[in-house]
Amino acid sequence: MSTGKRRIDLEEIGGVTIAKFVDKKILDEANIQTIGGQLFALIDEDGRRKIILDFSLVEYLSSAALGKLIIMDKKAKAAKTKLRLCCIRPDIYEVFEITRLNKIFDIKSTQEEALEDF
């Protein structure tokens, strides 16, 4: 796991890793780099194959953070890792719609929904 303060909380439920963002605002470039490193390590170092990214605490997300999510998606696909996103606030989801990222990512309303049929 990359150095720096943990920017995601990890929980394991039935073989599925739930990565919950701890920051309300993911805007700062240094934080985004740290988050990216911690997310990528789930696949690259830990070899996790079922991951849910939980956005329930996130109120703001920068375009640089979206870039990290796109890289995460590419890494997940390359490693045959199933990746789902959940609990995205409506105003943030709108950004996913505008950028058409809602077509790339498997996005669920709740964590429970994201855990289903994994």
Long-range contacts (C-beta under 8 A, 24 or more apart in sequence): 1-37, 1-38, 1-41, 1-45, 2-34, 2-37, 2-38, 2-41, 4-30, 4-34, 4-37, 5-34, 6-38, 7-31, 7-34, 7-35, 7-38, 8-35, 8-38, 8-39, 10-42, 13-115, 14-115, 14-118, 15-50, 15-118, 16-50, 16-51, 16-52, 16-115, 16-118, 17-42, 17-46, 17-48, 17-50, 17-51, 17-52, 18-51, 18-52, 18-54, 18-111, 19-51, 19-52, 19-53, 19-54, 20-54, 20-56, 20-57, 21-53, 21-54, 21-55, 21-57, 21-58, 22-57, 23-57, 23-58, 24-57, 24-58, 24-59, 24-60, 25-58, 25-59, 25-60, 26-58, 26-60, 26-61, 26-62, 26-65, 27-60, 27-61, 27-62, 27-65, 29-64, 32-62, 32-64, 32-65, 32-68, 35-65, 35-68, 36-68, 36-71, 36-72, 39-68, 39-72, 40-71, 40-72, 40-75, 43-72, 43-75, 43-76, 43-79, 43-81, 44-75, 44-79, 47-79, 48-81, 49-79, 49-80, 49-81, 49-82, 50-81, 50-82, 50-118, 51-76, 51-81, 51-82, 51-83, 51-84, 52-83, 52-84, 52-85, 52-86, 52-111, 52-114, 52-115, 53-83, 53-84, 53-85, 53-86, 54-86, 54-87, 54-111, 54-114, 55-85, 55-86, 55-87, 55-88, 55-89, 55-92, 56-86, 56-87, 56-111, 58-88, 58-89, 58-92, 59-89, 59-92, 60-92, 61-92, 61-95, 66-95, 66-99, 66-101, 69-101, 69-105, 70-101, 70-104, 73-104, 73-105, 82-106, 82-118, 84-108, 84-114, 84-118, 85-114, 86-110, 86-111, 86-113, 86-114, 87-111
